[in-house]
Amino acid sequence: MARHSGAIRGPTIIDVAAVAGVSAMTVSRVINDRPGVGQKTRLAVNEAIRTLGYTPNVAARSLVTSTELRIGVVYSNPSAAFMSDFLTGVFEEASIRGARLILLKGGEGGRPPSAAELEALAESGIRGVILAPPLGESSVVLEALGNAGLPMAAVGAYDVQGAISVRIDDHLAAYEMTRALLRLGHRHLGFILGNPNQAASARRLAGFQDAVREIDGATTVIAQGDFSFASGLAAAEQLLDSHTPPTAIFASNDDMAAAAVSVAHRRHLDVPRELTVVGFDDTPAAVTLWPPLTTVHQPVRKLAAEALSLLTAEIAKPVPDGQGASEHVLDHEIIARQSTAAPLAS
């Protein structure tokens, strides 16, 4: 629900921080009587609280100061298979660490939650936040949670200021997969792009194009998708309707690759004899269709678990300094299955 300018709203922790001239994280430390704040700063924060008439969320405060570790998980991803692996990784790691997860889902198509929802999450007593792609690159999400002074860990994100980033090398992974297609003899390749607002999509396209440029006579045709199965259907139709249809299609995730296989079957094209199709992620979707997909194994569960592990380490610092931003790149692997073959002789 939209917030109207005339709505009555009490002061927030961000308002207190602005009046006191400190960060929201510092205000949180003062409210919860945590160490690492000088006496002068503590007095300034308390004075701002009195001036504004700010009342801390008692329930949230009791949770923050209890032994329970509460972590927010913010997500909105069109790939159900990816999210299944992501959430499994987070849940398993949370179980090991005794953390309680508070889930917040954004809108369709990767849209972030509303400002009001993010503010409510930030004030619910959580100690940090895990962001699933593409929300780790959402300025709306990063600003709202950053203003609340919450440590953040983003999976699959690039160039994230003030947050931990855990990902693979998307450029290298796409380059290696494309090289594998070229070694099979394919010289006219199709590529289905992912969400245009996600940095990983551009990195995968760049890896694909860099590999193709190394081979004389290799050509490409590209169609836009958004990581959803439906977008993969439309993109595959576009590729196969092109003047010179590709002999191989590389989709930026498994859902779109599965869609390309579905379109090929509908057109009575044999996969892989008449059309090679490969994907990215190695989600369950890669092995629940025929033929099973050759794909890039992105260790989604491990990425999510590592993000939570690093986030809890940041939270556990005696005096969190808000400088926990770091980048962690995990290994990928090309998984060869039955969806690839050499092109038919022309």
Summary of the structure (lengths in Angstrom):
residues: 346
radius of gyration: 23.5
end to end distance: 58.5
largest distance: 80.4
contacts: 1263
relative contact order: 0.13
helix: 44%
strand: 17%
